[in-house]
Amino acid sequence: MPRFYVTPAGAGAKNGTSWANASAGLGAVNGLIGRAAATNPAGEVWIRADLGPYEVRATTFTLDKGGVSADREVRIRGVDASGNPMKAEVLGTRVEPWTINNPGSSAEVFRLNAGANYLYFSDFHAHNTGNGFVRVRMPIKGLRITDCTGRNISRFLENNLGGGATHASIAEYLVLQRITVRGYSDAFARIAYATENILCEDLYGDSERQDKSAFAIGIGLRDTAGPATFRRCTMKNHIDTSKAYQNGDGFSGEAQNHNVTFEDCIAANNTDGGWDFKGDNIRLIRCQALGNHRNYRMWGVSYLIDCIGTGPMDNAGTNPYSRCQVGSYGGVCYVIGGRYTGNAGYSYTCFSAEAGGTIAYSRATVTSDYANFKGEESVNDGKHAGRVELMTTTTSKPVLNVPTTYGFPENLKAVIPITANMPGALASLTGPYTGHFGRNGYWLSLKAQDYEGTTPKTMQQPIRFYGINQQFTDAVITVNITDVQDDPMDAATLFGPGGVTDGGWWDCSVAGTAWIDIDGTVPAVDGSFVARLDDISGRGRHMLQPDVTKQAVFRDDGTNQWLEVEKGDWYAAGSAGDYRFPDISMYTTIRRAVDTATRPLWGIPRSLNASTGDNFAVGMWTNGGASLRVRVGGSSVFCSSNSAVTNRDISISFQHNPGLAHTNNVQMLNREPDPGSPNYAAGIGGVMRFFTDGSFAPGYTGRFYAAVCTNRTDPEDIRFRIHRQLAQQIGVKFAA
């Protein structure tokens, strides 16, 4: 077998033909790989390990040459002078000891571009290096890394595209064996795209609690990477305190990472999940989860066979009672055998099924040293209750009881319950229309469809339902979508020829309408206090607030623009008597802050005195909790409990006569208004006020994006189009 030689400084002719003529440094490796690949059998590149480290500073060593086939891999290996395996040290510039406040940085080591196929790295020690001892950034074939170590690095294996590539899949196989890494902030390995046939054996990763990396992880699968097999792998001490919710998983996978098996693996002391997997056919056999916040966090169809869970700990900056041994979140998890044991001093749930999820268990031993330990819990999270069930032994397939055909107008969100003769949950969806649907336990959800056509759009969605006996049943749900008039309507169209004759339109997303001064001469920028927001209807009813202590702050994140309203901020728009319309329709887009009190959003008062109590002739409040309150004439009506949830962009429309309110275009009020309300206009003495009313001062808190007012009860098609115009500006989907 031909061999090519590298030393840190090189020697002799530096042509790589012998130790006496060794090539100099890792920059020579790519060329030597090309020479090794030209032989049959393929040659090896020997990296001399006993002459000092190979320094990596700002330079990354790019490889675009590789082996010919899987049976002609080119091996790059660390050796001593006699050719015996010895780990060649690659030394970067990352600060050691690493600290949060002084992390330092270093370059990647080997960057694999297209052409770097069938490479085999072994016997290296990565020390103080950056985002990848090996980084795959373009599509390649076949990669094997074995018998390596790492110390104080960002990540050992990185699989993230670059250089104009559209993906960086590793085709045919990825093999990682006998690798130990201690001290890293990002991950042991990230494996992504369509990387296939993944084998990981005898890997040991200890982050040593290096902090402040979002989504710190041991080994994470993304995209459609898989299938994968892990044997005797340990991942521990992953932490992230950069956000209130502390991520940090041992092993994780996303919704399309299916067919993953773990045998005799360990995840310990991670601030979130020991395992956190969203795909299907995830099998854990004789695995151990020790002292993670959630030991086993499973979202799809998964199997825990003879596994161990001990002491879920309060590792995360979240509600301590969210600790659990096994959690199922919208999928079905089969717990077969095993032992789950708590620690003294900690209250937690053993089996926690949420979001329609199901846990079916058999032969599992559950013990705890703490009096408040709960053996199982089904959580209704405001969506669908979860279920914890004893596994049945029947071998019959579940029998579904669900219509096979449904019809909906476009833009309508819908939920289709999947009922069966036994508890269970849906598996991940497949097929050409998967992106139009979602699944949540035993519910199939239809996402809002935007469709233009004279005949219905037909979508056929296959489903697979798993029962608590490990059996499944397949079915196909047919959904027909029909077209409705839904073109967005902007201010120019609404207030143009043939449109409404009076009203106002205030919109933070329209450039050149937010001003620092009342006269509108100094444009607001991100962080500015806003004295004036222009009325773009052409009626001149600008939102004004001359007192800087009561002005909201303009925000621009590059995508959306809004007023950040704090308690006490408020604006007046127009002059007294401007809004004495026979009827009124009002539209608003907001994101309310967490606040249990009732806060005025907008209203037209009976008097000019802002300190007078609840004197709106017509108005709307964000109510305590997550609802709205509407006042028409002399009466108030409360909307649905979920009509204005906090920390979520909400689009609201309201028609005072007949008193209908919608949020995200779902009808919330259907009662007639106060009998005197059609004559409310006679009582109006004030101007339109935003965010304040005396009875509830201080007022609304949160984001304000836009508002529209018209002097009529808008026809349903017009109401929808205005509503959609405002909603789509902030990315809100809503129903017809």
C-alpha positions in Angstrom: 0.0 0.0 0.0 1.5 3.4 -1.0 2.1 5.8 1.8 2.6 9.6 1.8 4.2 11.4 4.7 3.6 14.7 6.5 5.4 16.3 9.4 4.8 19.7 11.0 7.8 21.4 9.3 8.5 19.0 6.4 11.9 17.6 5.4 14.2 17.2 2.5 12.4 17.6 -0.9 9.1 18.0 0.9 7.4 15.8 -1.7 5.8 13.4 0.8 7.5 10.3 -0.5 9.2 9.4 2.8 9.8 10.8 6.3 13.1 12.1 5.0 11.2 14.0 2.3 8.0 14.6 4.2 5.5 17.3 3.1 5.1 20.2 5.4 2.0 20.7 7.5 -1.7 19.9 7.0 -1.9 22.2 4.0 -0.2 19.4 2.0 -2.9 16.9 2.8 -5.3 17.6 0.0 -2.7 17.1 -2.7 -1.4 13.9 -1.1 -5.0 12.5 -0.9 -5.2 13.0 -4.7 -2.0 11.0 -5.2 -3.1 8.3 -2.8 -6.5 7.9 -4.6 -4.7 7.3 -7.9 -3.3 4.0 -6.7 -5.1 0.7 -6.4 -5.4 -0.2 -3.6 -5.7 3.4 -2.3 -2.7 4.8 -0.4 -2.6 6.3 3.0 -1.5 9.8 4.2 0.5 9.4 7.4 0.6 12.4 9.8 3.7 12.3 12.1 2.5 12.6 15.7 5.7 12.7 17.7 7.2 15.9 16.3 4.9 18.4 17.9 1.4 19.8 17.2 0.0 21.0 13.9 -1.1 24.6 14.4 -4.4 25.9 13.2 -4.9 29.6 13.4 -7.0 31.6 10.9 -6.4 29.0 8.2 -8.8 26.1 7.4 -7.5 23.2 5.4 -9.9 22.7 2.5 -10.2 19.2 0.9 -11.7 18.6 -2.5 -10.0 15.3 -3.3 -10.9 11.8 -2.1 -11.1 8.1 -2.7 -12.7 6.4 -5.7 -15.2 4.1 -3.9 -16.1 2.7 -0.5 -13.6 -0.1 -0.9 -10.9 2.4 -1.9 -11.0 4.9 0.9 -8.1 7.2 1.4 -7.0 7.1 5.1 -5.5 10.1 6.8 -4.0 8.9 10.1 -1.7 9.9 12.9 1.3 7.7 13.5 4.7 7.7 15.1 8.0 7.3 13.3 7.5 3.6 13.0 4.0 3.8 11.6 2.3 2.8 14.8 -1.0 4.6 15.6 -0.4 7.7 17.6 -2.7 10.7 17.9 -1.5 13.7 16.0 -2.3 16.9 17.8 -4.1 19.7 15.9 -3.7 22.8 18.0 -6.0 25.9 17.6 -6.3 29.2 19.3 -9.5 28.7 21.4 -8.8 30.1 24.9 -8.0 27.4 27.5 -9.4 27.3 30.1 -12.5 28.3 28.3 -14.9 30.8 30.0 -18.1 32.3 29.0 -16.7 35.9 29.1 -13.5 35.0 27.3 -14.3 32.1 24.9 -11.8 33.0 22.1 -12.2 31.4 18.7 -10.4 29.2 16.3 -10.8 28.0 12.7 -12.2 24.8 11.5 -9.6 22.2 10.8 -10.6 20.1 7.7 -13.3 21.6 5.5 -14.7 19.0 3.1 -15.9 20.4 -0.2 -17.4 18.5 -3.2 -15.0 15.8 -4.3 -13.8 14.9 -0.8 -15.3 11.5 -1.1 -14.5 8.2 0.8 -12.1 9.7 3.3 -11.1 8.0 6.5 -9.6 10.0 9.4 -8.1 8.3 12.4 -5.8 8.9 15.3 -6.1 12.7 15.7 -6.4 14.9 18.8 -8.2 18.2 18.2 -7.2 20.7 20.8 -8.6 24.3 21.2 -10.1 24.1 17.7 -13.2 25.7 16.3 -16.5 24.7 14.6 -15.5 21.3 13.4 -12.3 19.2 13.4 -14.1 18.0 10.3 -16.7 20.2 8.6 -18.7 18.9 5.7 -20.0 21.9 3.8 -20.8 20.4 0.3 -22.3 17.1 -0.8 -19.8 14.2 -0.5 -19.9 10.4 -0.4 -18.7 8.2 2.4 -17.0 9.5 5.6 -15.3 7.6 8.4 -13.7 9.0 11.5 -12.3 6.7 14.2 -10.0 6.6 17.2 -9.8 10.4 17.8 -10.0 12.6 20.9 -10.8 16.3 21.4 -10.3 18.8 24.1 -11.8 22.4 24.5 -13.4 22.7 21.0 -16.5 24.3 19.6 -17.7 21.1 17.8 -16.0 17.9 16.6 -18.1 17.1 13.5 -20.0 19.9 11.7 -22.3 19.2 8.8 -23.4 22.6 7.6 -23.4 23.9 4.0 -21.3 26.7 2.6 -19.6 27.8 -0.6 -22.8 28.2 -2.5 -23.9 24.6 -2.0 -27.6 23.9 -1.6 -27.0 21.0 0.9 -24.1 19.1 2.4 -25.4 15.5 2.6 -23.1 12.7 3.2 -24.2 9.9 0.8 -23.8 6.2 1.3 -22.4 6.2 4.9 -21.1 8.1 7.9 -19.2 6.1 10.5 -18.0 7.6 13.8 -16.2 5.1 16.2 -14.2 5.3 19.4 -14.1 9.1 19.7 -13.8 10.9 23.0 -14.3 14.7 23.4 -14.1 16.7 26.6 -15.0 20.3 26.8 -17.1 21.8 24.0 -19.7 24.6 23.8 -21.8 23.7 20.7 -21.9 20.0 20.1 -20.1 16.8 19.7 -21.6 16.4 16.3 -24.3 17.9 14.1 -25.5 15.5 11.3 -27.8 17.0 8.7 -29.4 17.1 5.3 -29.9 13.7 3.7 -26.9 12.1 5.3 -27.6 8.3 5.3 -26.6 5.1 6.9 -25.2 6.6 10.1 -23.2 4.4 12.5 -22.0 5.8 15.8 -20.2 3.4 18.2 -18.3 4.0 21.4 -18.5 7.8 21.4 -18.0 9.8 24.6 -18.9 13.5 24.8 -18.7 15.6 27.9 -19.4 19.2 27.3 -18.1 20.0 30.8 -20.9 22.5 31.0 -19.4 25.0 28.6 -22.3 27.5 28.4 -24.0 30.2 26.3 -24.4 28.3 23.0 -28.0 28.2 21.8 -29.2 24.6 21.5 -26.1 23.1 23.0 -26.2 19.4 22.3 -24.3 16.1 22.2 -25.3 14.6 18.9 -28.1 16.2 16.9 -29.8 15.0 13.8 -31.5 17.5 11.4 -33.4 17.5 8.2 -33.9 14.0 6.9 -30.6 12.5 8.2 -31.0 8.7 8.8 -31.4 5.9 9.3 -28.9 5.8 12.2 -27.6 3.4 14.8 -25.9 4.4 18.0 -24.2 1.8 20.2 -22.5 2.5 23.6 -22.5 6.3 23.2 -22.5 8.7 26.2 -23.4 12.4 26.0 -23.4 14.5 29.2 -23.4 18.0 30.8 -24.9 20.0 27.9 -26.1 23.4 29.1 -27.4 26.7 27.7 -28.4 29.5 30.0 -28.4 32.2 27.3 -32.3 32.1 27.3 -34.9 31.7 30.0 -35.6 28.2 28.6 -32.4 26.4 29.0 -31.8 24.1 26.0 -29.2 21.4 26.3 -29.9 17.8 25.0 -27.8 14.7 25.0 -29.2 13.3 21.8 -31.8 15.0 19.5 -33.6 14.6 16.2 -36.2 16.6 14.3 -39.5 15.7 12.8 -38.1 14.0 9.7 -35.3 12.0 11.4 -36.9 8.6 11.4 -35.6 5.0 12.0 -33.0 5.7 14.7 -31.9 3.0 17.1 -29.9 3.5 20.3 -28.4 0.5 22.1 -26.8 0.8 25.6 -26.4 4.6 25.4 -26.3 7.1 28.2 -27.4 10.7 28.5 -26.7 12.5 31.7 -27.0 15.9 33.4 -28.4 17.8 30.4 -30.4 21.0 31.1 -33.2 19.9 28.8 -33.7 16.4 27.4 -31.5 13.3 27.7 -33.2 12.3 24.4 -35.3 14.8 22.5 -36.6 13.1 19.3 -39.5 14.2 17.0 -39.3 11.5 14.4 -40.9 8.1 14.1 -39.5 4.6 14.8 -37.1 5.8 17.4 -35.9 2.8 19.4 -34.0 3.0 22.7 -32.8 -0.4 24.0 -31.2 -0.7 27.4 -30.4 3.0 27.5 -29.9 5.2 30.6 -31.1 8.7 31.1 -29.6 10.1 34.4 -30.4 13.4 36.0 -31.6 15.3 32.9 -34.4 17.8 33.2 -36.6 15.6 31.0 -35.0 12.2 30.7 -36.8 10.9 27.6 -38.6 13.6 25.5 -40.3 11.8 22.6 -42.6 13.5 20.0 -43.3 10.7 17.4 -43.7 7.0 17.5 -41.0 5.7 19.8 -40.0 2.6 21.9 -38.2 2.6 25.2 -37.2 -1.1 25.8 -35.7 -2.0 29.2 -34.4 1.5 29.7 -33.5 3.3 32.9 -34.4 6.7 34.1 -33.1 8.2 37.3 -33.7 11.5 39.1 -35.0 14.1 36.7 -33.3 17.3 38.0 -34.2 21.0 38.1 -31.5 21.7 35.5 -33.5 24.1 33.3 -34.8 27.7 33.8 -38.3 26.5 33.4 -41.2 25.5 35.6 -39.7 22.9 37.9 -42.8 20.7 37.8 -42.2 20.1 34.1 -39.5 17.6 35.0 -40.3 14.1 33.9 -38.9 10.7 33.2 -40.8 10.1 29.9 -42.7 12.7 28.0 -44.8 12.1 24.9 -45.7 15.3 23.0 -48.3 14.6 20.3 -47.0 11.1 19.4 -47.1 7.7 21.0 -44.4 6.3 23.2 -44.2 2.6 24.1 -42.5 2.0 27.4 -41.7 -1.7 27.7 -39.9 -2.9 30.9 -37.2 -0.8 32.5 -36.8 1.1 35.8 -37.6 4.7 36.6 -36.4 6.0 39.9 -36.7 9.5 41.5 -34.4 11.4 43.9 -35.2 12.7 47.3 -36.2 16.4 47.3 -37.5 16.6 43.7 -41.1 16.4 42.6 -41.6 15.3 39.0 -43.9 13.3 36.7 -42.9 9.9 35.6 -45.0 9.5 32.5 -46.2 12.8 31.1 -48.4 12.8 27.9 -49.2 16.2 26.5 -50.5 17.8 23.3 -52.6 14.7 22.4 -49.7 12.4 23.0 -50.0 8.9 24.4 -47.8 6.8 26.6 -48.5 3.0 26.6 -46.5 1.1 29.2 -45.9 -2.5 30.2 -43.7 -4.1 32.8 -42.1 -0.8 33.8 -40.9 -0.5 37.4 -41.6 3.0 38.9 -40.1 4.0 42.2 -39.4 7.3 44.0 -38.0 8.6 47.3 -40.2 11.7 47.2 -43.7 11.9 48.6 -45.1 14.1 45.9 -43.9 11.9 43.0 -46.7 11.3 40.5 -46.5 8.0 38.6 -48.3 9.2 35.5 -49.9 12.4 34.3 -52.1 13.3 31.3 -51.8 17.0 30.6 -54.4 19.1 28.8 -52.2 21.9 27.4 -55.1 23.9 26.0 -55.0 21.9 22.8 -55.7 18.2 23.4 -55.4 16.1 26.5 -52.7 13.5 26.5 -53.3 9.9 27.6 -51.2 7.4 29.7 -52.5 3.9 29.3 -51.5 0.3 30.2 -50.4 -1.4 27.0 -52.8 -4.0 25.7 -51.9 -7.4 24.4 -54.4 -7.7 21.6 -52.8 -8.0 18.2 -55.8 -6.6 16.3 -55.2 -3.4 14.3 -57.0 -0.2 15.6 -60.4 0.4 14.0 -60.8 4.0 12.9 -64.1 5.8 13.0 -63.6 8.9 10.8 -65.2 10.2 7.6 -62.8 10.0 4.6 -63.9 13.2 2.8 -64.1 16.8 4.0 -64.8 20.1 2.4 -63.5 23.5 3.5 -63.3 27.0 2.0 -59.8 28.3 1.5 -57.9 30.1 4.3 -59.7 28.1 6.9 -57.8 26.3 9.6 -59.5 23.1 10.5 -59.0 20.2 12.9 -60.1 16.7 12.0 -60.4 14.4 15.1 -59.2 10.8 14.5 -61.2 8.4 16.6 -60.6 4.7 17.1 -61.6 1.8 19.2 -58.5 2.3 21.4 -56.3 5.2 22.5 -53.3 6.1 20.3 -51.8 8.8 18.1 -50.9 9.6 14.5 -47.5 8.9 13.1 -45.6 11.5 11.1 -47.3 12.4 7.9 -46.1 11.5 4.4 -47.1 12.2 0.9 -47.2 15.2 -1.5 -49.5 17.3 0.7 -47.7 16.8 4.0 -46.8 20.5 4.2 -50.5 21.4 4.2 -51.3 19.3 7.3 -50.1 18.8 10.8 -50.7 16.1 13.4 -51.1 16.5 17.1 -51.7 13.3 18.8 -55.1 12.0 17.6 -55.9 15.1 15.6 -55.2 15.9 12.0 -54.9 19.7 11.4 -55.4 21.5 8.1 -53.3 24.6 7.6 -54.8 27.6 6.0 -54.9 27.2 2.2 -54.6 30.0 -0.3 -56.3 28.7 -3.4 -57.6 30.4 -6.6 -59.6 28.3 -9.0 -63.0 27.5 -10.4 -63.0 23.9 -9.3 -62.2 22.6 -5.8 -58.6 21.7 -5.0 -58.4 18.1 -3.8 -55.8 16.9 -1.4 -55.4 13.3 -0.3 -53.4 12.8 2.9 -52.4 9.4 4.1 -52.4 8.8 7.8 -51.1 6.1 10.1 -52.7 5.6 13.5 -50.8 3.6 16.2 -52.8 2.1 19.0 -51.6 1.3 22.5 -51.0 -2.3 21.4 -48.1 -1.3 19.0 -50.4 -2.1 16.0 -51.2 0.5 13.4 -53.9 1.2 10.8 -53.5 3.2 7.5 -56.2 5.4 6.0 -56.5 8.3 3.5 -58.3 11.6 4.3 -59.6 13.5 1.3 -60.0 17.3 1.7 -61.6 19.5 -1.0 -60.7 23.3 -0.9 -63.0 25.8 -2.6 -62.1 29.4 -3.7 -63.4 32.5 -2.0 -62.8 36.2 -2.7 -59.8 37.0 -0.6 -57.5 39.5 -2.3 -55.9 41.8 0.3 -57.2 45.4 0.3 -54.8 48.3 1.0 -55.5 51.8 2.0 -55.5 53.3 -1.5 -58.1 50.8 -2.6 -60.3 51.0 0.5 -60.4 54.8 0.6 -60.2 55.3 -3.2 -63.1 55.8 -5.7 -66.0 53.6 -4.8 -64.6 52.8 -1.4 -65.5 54.0 2.1 -66.1 57.7 2.6 -64.6 58.2 6.0 -62.4 56.6 8.6 -58.6 56.2 9.2 -55.7 53.9 8.6 -52.5 53.9 10.8 -49.8 51.4 9.9 -46.3 51.2 11.3 -45.1 49.1 8.3 -45.6 52.0 5.9 -42.3 53.9 5.5 -42.3 57.6 6.3 -45.3 57.6 8.6 -43.8 57.4 12.0 -42.2 60.7 13.3 -40.3 61.8 16.3 -42.0 65.2 16.3 -45.6 66.3 16.1 -45.0 68.2 12.9 -43.8 65.2 11.0 -40.3 66.4 10.0 -38.0 64.0 11.8 -38.5 60.3 10.8 -38.5 57.7 13.6 -35.9 55.0 13.6 -35.5 51.9 15.7 -35.5 53.0 19.3 -37.0 56.4 18.8 -40.0 57.7 20.7 -42.9 58.4 18.4 -44.9 61.6 18.7 -46.9 61.1 15.5 -48.1 58.1 13.3 -49.7 59.3 10.1 -53.2 58.5 9.0 -52.6 57.1 5.4 -56.3 57.2 4.6 -55.9 60.9 3.5 -58.2 62.2 6.2 -55.4 63.7 8.3 -56.4 62.0 11.6 -52.8 61.3 12.7 -52.1 59.5 16.0 -50.5 62.2 18.2 -48.9 62.4 21.6 -46.9 65.5 22.4 -45.8 64.3 25.8 -42.6 62.3 25.5 -43.3 60.5 28.8 -46.4 59.0 27.2 -45.0 58.1 23.8 -44.4 54.6 22.6 -41.0 53.4 21.1 -40.7 52.7 17.4 -39.2 49.2 16.6 -37.9 47.8 13.4 -36.4 44.3 13.3 -35.8 44.3 9.5 -39.0 42.3 8.9 -41.8 44.0 11.0 -42.2 47.5 12.3 -44.3 48.4 15.4 -44.9 50.6 18.4 -43.7 49.1 21.6 -46.3 50.3 24.0 -45.8 50.4 27.7 -48.3 51.2 30.4 -49.1 54.9 30.3 -48.4 55.4 26.6 -51.4 56.6 24.6 -52.3 58.5 21.5 -55.3 60.6 20.2 -56.3 60.5 16.5 -58.5 63.2 14.9 -60.7 65.9 16.3 -63.8 65.9 18.6 -66.8 64.5 16.7 -64.8 63.1 13.8 -66.2 59.6 14.4 -69.9 60.2 14.7 -70.5 57.5 12.1 -73.8 55.7 11.8 -71.8 52.4 12.0 -68.2 51.6 12.6 -65.8 48.8 11.7 -62.4 48.6 13.3 -59.3 46.4 12.6 -56.1 46.0 14.7 -52.9 43.9 14.7 -51.1 43.6 18.0 -48.9 41.3 20.1 -50.0 41.8 23.7 -47.6 41.3 26.6 -48.3 39.0 29.4 -50.7 40.9 31.6 -53.6 39.6 33.7 -55.4 42.9 33.9 -57.9 44.5 31.5 -56.3 47.1 29.3 -57.8 49.5 26.8 -56.7 48.9 23.2 -58.7 51.5 21.3 -62.0 53.4 21.7 -64.0 56.5 21.0 -65.1 58.2 24.2 -68.2 60.2 25.1 -66.1 63.1 26.4 -62.7 64.6 25.7 -61.5 63.9 29.3 -59.0 61.0 29.1 -59.2 60.6 32.9 -62.9 60.0 32.9 -63.8 56.4 33.7 -65.0 53.7 31.3 -66.6 56.2 29.0 -66.1 54.6 25.6 -69.1 54.7 23.3 -67.4 51.9 21.4 -64.1 50.3 22.2 -62.0 47.2 22.8 -59.9 46.0 25.6 -57.4 43.1 26.0 -59.0 41.3 28.9 -57.3 39.5 31.8 -55.8 36.2 30.7 -56.1 35.7 26.9 -59.4 37.2 25.8 -60.9 40.4 24.5 -63.6 42.7 25.8 -65.8 44.8 23.5 -68.1 47.7 24.4 -70.9 48.9 22.2 -73.2 51.6 23.5 -73.8 50.8 27.2 -72.9 47.2 27.3 -69.7 45.1 27.3 -69.2 41.7 25.9 -66.4 39.3 26.6 -64.8 37.3 23.7 -63.5 33.8 23.6 -60.8 32.9 26.2 -58.3 32.4 23.4 -59.1 35.4 21.3 -56.1 37.4 22.3 -53.4 35.2 23.7 -50.2 36.8 24.9 -46.9 36.9 23.1 -48.5 36.0 19.8 -49.2 38.2 16.8 -53.0 38.7 16.6 -55.2 40.2 13.9 -58.5 41.5 15.1 -61.6 42.9 13.3 -64.8 44.3 14.9 -68.1 45.4 13.4 -70.2 47.4 15.9 -73.4 46.6 14.2 -74.3 43.7 14.5 -71.5 43.4 17.1 -69.2 40.8 15.7 -65.6 40.4 16.6 -63.0 38.1 14.9 -59.4 37.4 15.9 -57.3 35.7 13.2 -60.7 35.6 11.4 -62.4 33.3 13.8 -65.8 34.7 15.0 -65.7 35.4 18.7 -69.0 37.3 19.3 -72.3 36.5 17.8 -74.8 38.3 20.1 -76.7 41.4 19.2 -75.2 44.6 20.7 -77.0 46.8 23.2 -80.3 47.9 21.7 -79.2 51.5 21.8 -75.8 50.9 20.2 -76.8 51.8 16.6 -77.3 55.4 18.0 -74.0 55.5 19.8 -72.7 58.2 17.5 -74.9 60.8 19.1 -73.0 60.4 22.3 -69.5 60.7 20.9 -67.7 63.8 22.1 -64.1 62.7 21.9 -61.4 61.7 19.5 -60.2 58.1 18.8 -58.0 57.1 21.6 -55.4 54.3 21.5 -54.2 52.4 24.6 -55.9 54.3 27.4 -59.2 54.9 29.1 -59.6 56.3 32.6 -61.1 53.3 34.3 -58.3 51.0 33.3 -55.3 53.3 33.3 -52.5 52.5 32.8 -53.4 51.0 29.5 -52.4 48.4 26.9 -48.9 46.9 27.0 -47.3 45.2 24.0 -46.8 45.7 20.3 -49.1 47.7 18.1 -48.6 47.1 14.3 -51.6 48.8 12.6 -55.3 49.8 12.9 -58.0 50.7 10.4 -61.4 52.4 11.0 -64.3 52.7 8.5 -67.6 54.6 8.8 -69.8 51.6 8.0 -70.4 47.9 8.8 -68.1 46.5 6.1 -69.5 43.7 3.9 -68.0 40.4 4.8 -65.8 40.1 1.7 -64.4 43.6 2.4 -63.9 42.9 6.0 -61.9 39.8 5.2 -59.7 41.6 2.7 -58.8 44.4 5.1 -58.2 41.9 7.8 -56.0 39.9 5.5 -54.1 42.9 4.4 -53.1 43.7 8.0 -52.5 40.1 9.0 -50.2 39.2 6.1 -48.0 42.2 6.8 -47.0 40.5 10.1 -47.1 36.9 8.8 -50.3 35.9 10.5 -52.4 33.2 8.8 -56.1 33.2 9.4 -59.3 31.5 8.3 -62.0 32.7 5.9 
